[in-house]
């Protein structure tokens, strides 16, 4: 509030019952009419009278289920200052106030106290601009809180209209229902990006007699943001001799994929139309105990990229898989190895959401120097059993109360609840971080898939290269390793720094350090790339010619039954021919290399290979091998 005296009040809301029968002249010259003014008004305040400078001196606002009348005017003064010429006309202000208060106690004045949109959790503001953020295309509940119905009968019905993106929706609720829950819930789907206004009006058809209709409307501003989609592919992990951990049953596999998808669809910032949850083929795991965990992550990532199987591959394993590898876990990931693949035990319905969140950079371990070790930032280690989580499950139309975040401990099998009354959901921090991650979407039509196994002694075994078209680029976690692509003149055209971390994230144990790790991710593959260099702390570890390595790897991907006869001899002959091409390229004899590829290697592939079916995604068909040769010919021809 502020302080100064005024003799000249001004009525700015002449329709209000407080000023019935009053004029500015009647309120003037009370010696003094007001002794101060209001500042910092409540958001829903209604200004009735102002002073000579325009400052509010009589206001009304809602507070809880009631109404507050506040004034800086000397309303009792006219009852005693008869010698000042004050009397009945001036006394009307206090009399009106008393009558109005009695009317409020016996009459109805409907109003909307709040409008709360929710898609998963409340108060999502990822860029801290004071406006709630919504995901474009994701189903949304809008809670409209109605007040002022206390004096209506239980069987009365209250209507509310809500307008969003130019569309008006209508809902009704009985007063008896509002006494139990004063929300009226609307269901909408944001379609237009940018700032959008949500407006709600209670009793829009004036069916209920009220003290005032002026306060029946409220509004809020939200920002609708586009996010990229999420495509999850599930692989059933089976064992191969001498491993004996087996595979989940087909029913367990399907059930895990279905219920994991339902939960992620509900808790991730992704539009329903851009979420794909699909089952793919069986994958046979590496049989080496312990080391096989890293190999399986790397190979599942390869399969994901080669098949074009969306954004994330989920290997669903049997109950015996992790014990076979000497750990008792329900999930595993390491985004430093790959963001593309995770492993989960069958029938744990929320673990997939947990592991995939790790691949988007959430709750990763941090390196501590004294003593040197990886320190867990898992919620179940930092704030066990996990962060509190509340919100609303729009698809199921139910509140999530007293929940725990899925980044904490996993609930039992076949359940979305830690225990009865304690649901698993997502906390605001995790959801907001995912929302920020999903705002980024980069794509490059021509990529080179590169991966390898890394040992603590510095050795790197590079796996097969694959040339892929129309794939999304998702860059790895930066670190002290680098992949550098250079052109035929030795100029750097691409550089990607990546991390090599010797640990695995094992649920529910947090971080387990390892002696072996890996990496796999796609890199941009411009047409003029001649060499790929891998460096560790700026020291070269290895160099390869991606054009000829692609060809060598393609020849090795042909199954023996793909040759008309003598597969070993013909395969070796093709490798020798590719070695000859590499020698030509070292001398920049592009014309000779193109002729060798076109008239010799391509010709032999046409003649020596049959049309065959592949048994796994790492194999290439005859047409795919020949298409790759044609692509290398095209690239080298640009240098002639």
ZIMO-V767723 format. One record per pair of residues at least 12 apart in sequence whose C-alpha atoms are under 7 Angstrom apart, sorted by the first residue. I is the first residue (numbers start at 1). GAP is how many residues later the second one is. If there is no record, write none. Layout:
i,gap
I,GAP
I,GAP
//
This chain:
i,gap
1,36
1,37
1,38
2,34
2,35
2,36
2,37
3,32
3,33
3,34
4,31
4,32
5,27
5,29
5,30
5,31
6,26
6,27
6,28
6,29
6,45
6,46
7,21
7,22
7,23
7,24
7,25
7,26
8,20
8,21
8,43
8,44
9,15
9,18
9,19
9,40
9,41
9,42
9,43
10,14
10,39
10,40
10,41
10,42
11,13
11,37
11,38
11,39
12,36
12,37
12,38
13,35
13,36
17,79
17,83
18,75
18,78
18,79
18,82
19,74
26,63
26,64
27,63
33,40
33,41
34,38
34,39
34,40
35,37
35,38
36,21
36,36
37,18
37,19
37,20
37,35
38,17
38,18
38,19
44,17
44,18
45,14
45,15
45,16
46,13
46,14
46,15
47,12
47,13
57,14
57,15
57,16
58,12
58,13
58,14
59,12
65,82
65,83
75,18
75,19
76,18
78,12
78,13
79,12
106,45
107,44
107,103
107,104
108,40
108,41
108,43
108,102
108,103
109,39
109,101
109,102
109,103
110,37
110,38
110,39
110,92
110,100
110,106
111,35
111,36
111,37
111,91
111,104
111,105
111,106
112,32
112,33
112,34
112,35
112,90
112,104
112,105
112,106
113,32
113,33
113,34
114,30
114,31
115,27
115,28
115,29
115,30
115,104
115,105
116,26
116,27
116,28
117,23
117,24
117,25
117,26
118,22
118,23
118,24
118,274
119,20
119,21
119,22
119,273
119,275
120,146
120,147
120,271
120,272
120,273
121,269
121,270
121,271
121,307
122,269
124,308
126,306
126,310
131,90
131,91
131,92
132,90
132,91
133,89
133,90
133,91
133,92
134,89
134,90
134,91
135,89
135,90
135,91
135,92
135,134
135,135
135,136
136,54
136,55
136,56
136,57
136,88
136,89
136,90
136,135
137,52
137,53
137,54
137,134
137,135
138,51
138,52
138,132
138,133
138,134
139,49
139,50
139,255
140,47
140,48
140,49
140,254
141,44
141,45
141,46
141,47
141,253
142,43
142,44
142,45
143,40
143,41
143,42
143,43
144,39
144,40
144,41
145,37
145,38
145,39
146,36
146,37
149,26
153,22
154,20
154,21
154,22
155,19
155,20
155,21
156,18
156,19
157,15
157,16
157,17
157,18
158,14
158,15
158,16
158,17
158,45
159,12
159,13
159,14
159,43
159,44
159,45
160,12
160,40
160,41
160,42
160,43
160,44
161,39
161,40
161,41
161,43
162,37
162,38
162,39
163,35
163,36
163,37
164,33
164,34
164,35
165,31
190,34
192,32
193,31
193,32
193,33
194,29
194,30
194,31
195,26
195,27
195,28
195,29
196,25
196,26
196,27
197,22
197,23
197,24
197,25
198,21
198,22
198,23
199,19
199,20
199,21
200,17
200,18
200,19
201,15
201,16
201,17
202,14
202,15
226,213
227,43
227,211
227,212
228,42
228,210
228,211
228,213
229,41
229,42
229,45
229,46
230,40
230,44
230,45
230,46
230,81
231,44
231,45
231,46
231,79
231,80
231,81
232,44
232,45
232,46
232,78
232,79
232,80
232,81
233,44
233,45
233,46
233,47
233,76
233,77
233,79
233,80
233,81
234,23
234,44
234,45
234,46
234,79
234,80
234,81
234,82
235,44
235,45
235,46
235,47
235,48
235,79
235,80
235,81
236,17
236,45
236,46
236,47
236,79
236,80
236,81
237,45
237,46
237,47
237,48
237,78
237,79
237,80
238,44
238,45
238,46
238,47
239,45
239,46
240,44
240,45
240,47
241,46
242,45
243,44
245,73
245,75
245,76
245,79
246,72
247,70
247,71
248,69
248,70
248,98
252,94
252,95
253,63
253,93
255,92
256,90
256,91
256,92
256,93
259,90
260,89
260,90
260,92
261,16
263,87
264,89
266,127
267,158
267,159
268,163
269,165
269,166
289,35
289,36
290,35
290,36
294,223
294,224
297,44
297,45
298,40
298,220
298,221
298,222
300,13
300,41
301,12
301,37
301,39
301,40
301,219
303,314
303,315
306,311
307,310
311,29
312,28
312,29
313,27
313,28
313,29
314,27
314,28
314,29
315,27
315,28
315,29
316,27
316,28
316,29
316,30
317,26
317,27
317,28
317,29
318,27
318,28
319,26
329,177
329,178
329,179
330,14
330,15
330,177
331,12
331,13
331,14
331,20
331,24
331,175
331,176
332,12
332,23
332,172
332,173
332,174
332,175
333,22
333,171
333,172
334,170
334,171
335,23
335,24
336,141
336,163
336,164
336,165
336,183
337,163
337,180
337,181
337,182
337,183
338,181
338,182
338,183
339,20
342,13
342,14
347,66
347,67
348,64
348,65
348,66
349,65
349,66
349,67
350,56
350,60
350,66
351,59
354,52
354,53
360,77
363,14
363,15
364,13
365,12
374,137
376,134
376,135
378,132
379,28
379,29
380,28
380,29
384,24
385,23
385,24
386,18
386,19
386,21
386,22
386,23
387,17
387,18
387,21
387,40
388,14
388,15
388,16
388,17
388,39
389,13
389,14
389,15
389,16
389,36
389,37
389,38
390,12
390,13
390,35
390,37
402,20
403,19
403,20
403,21
403,22
404,18
404,19
404,20
404,21
405,19
405,20
405,21
405,22
406,18
406,19
406,20
409,99
442,30
442,31
443,28
443,29
443,30
444,26
444,27
444,28
444,29
444,80
445,24
445,25
445,26
446,22
446,23
446,24
446,78
446,79
447,20
447,21
447,22
447,24
447,75
447,76
447,77
447,78
448,17
448,18
448,19
448,20
448,74
448,75
448,76
448,77
449,16
449,17
449,18
449,72
449,73
449,74
450,15
450,70
450,71
450,72
451,12
451,68
451,69
451,70
452,66
452,67
452,68
453,64
453,65
453,66
454,62
454,63
454,64
455,60
455,61
455,62
456,59
456,60
464,89
465,85
465,88
466,84
473,49
476,22
476,45
477,21
477,22
478,19
478,20
478,21
479,18
479,19
479,20
479,21
480,17
480,18
480,19
480,56
480,57
481,16
481,17
481,18
481,54
481,55
481,56
482,13
482,14
482,15
482,16
482,52
482,53
482,54
483,12
483,13
483,14
483,49
483,50
483,51
483,52
484,12
484,48
484,49
484,50
485,44
485,46
485,47
485,48
486,43
486,44
486,45
486,46
487,41
487,42
487,43
487,44
488,40
488,41
488,42
500,18
501,16
502,12
502,13
502,14
502,15
527,108
528,107
530,15
530,16
531,12
531,13
531,14
531,15
532,12
532,13
532,14
547,85
548,30
548,34
552,23
554,66
554,71
555,16
557,61
557,62
557,63
558,61
558,62
562,47
562,48
562,50
563,45
563,46
563,47
564,44
564,45
564,46
574,27
577,24
581,12
581,15
590,46
590,47
590,49
590,50
591,49
594,39
594,42
594,43
597,36
602,24
602,27
609,13
//
